[in-house]
Amino acid sequence: MPDDPKDAKAIPDASPVPPAPVVPAASVDPKAEERPPVEPPRTADEPPAQSKAPDKYTLVVPDAAAAFVEPADLAHLESVARTSNWSNEDAQAALEEYAATIAAQSVRFAAELKADKDYGGDKLAESQQLAKRAIDRVRPDGHARRDAFMRFLNRGGAGNNLEVVSFLADLGKLMSEDTPAPMRSTGSDTGKDAASKLYDHPTSQTVGV
């Protein structure tokens, strides 16, 4: 026989469990790890960093670099070395590295010129002769800017650069084609017209090859 319902104990209603409070995550600056640590200021008693720069740099230009390292280059290198607190040994190493880089660049330029099908290979000698002809026409011996231009061609191997040689060779070829044939005397005092006088000027003479 079932139990009397009056004897049954009432079961209380289950109340919902309140959700756990949400704890906000600590705000993190994503760039905080990238920032360098702050160094404490140097105290008055702490001596400054010792300078490695000498009173005067004594740099020796490698023999292979004598053609393209000029006094202005050395002055610039010394300025950088002093600003960077380099020792004389550091500056000398930088000079030698620069010289090696320029020498390698010149070799690369020469190889590219020799491999070119239009100006290199079996046409290389002709290209060089035409380039020299253009230089001698525009910058003949005695010209105020000839020596400076020739030094420029030696700097960084510019004299072996395909673009430089091809341009000068084309210019030399044009100059050869534009040279007029000798004019016969017409009985005038000079025996020459204006064009022939122009090309008789020392700066217009071609150099035979």
Secondary structure, DSSP 8 states (H G I E B T S, - for coil): ----TTTS---------------------TTTTTS--------TTS--------SS------GGGTTT--HHHHHHHHHHHHHTT--HHHHHHHHHHHHHHHHHHHHHHHHHHHH-TTTSGGGHHHHHHHHHHHHHHHS-TT-TTHHHHHHHHHGGGGGG-HHHHHHHHHHHHHHHHH--------SSSS---HHHHHHTSGGG-----
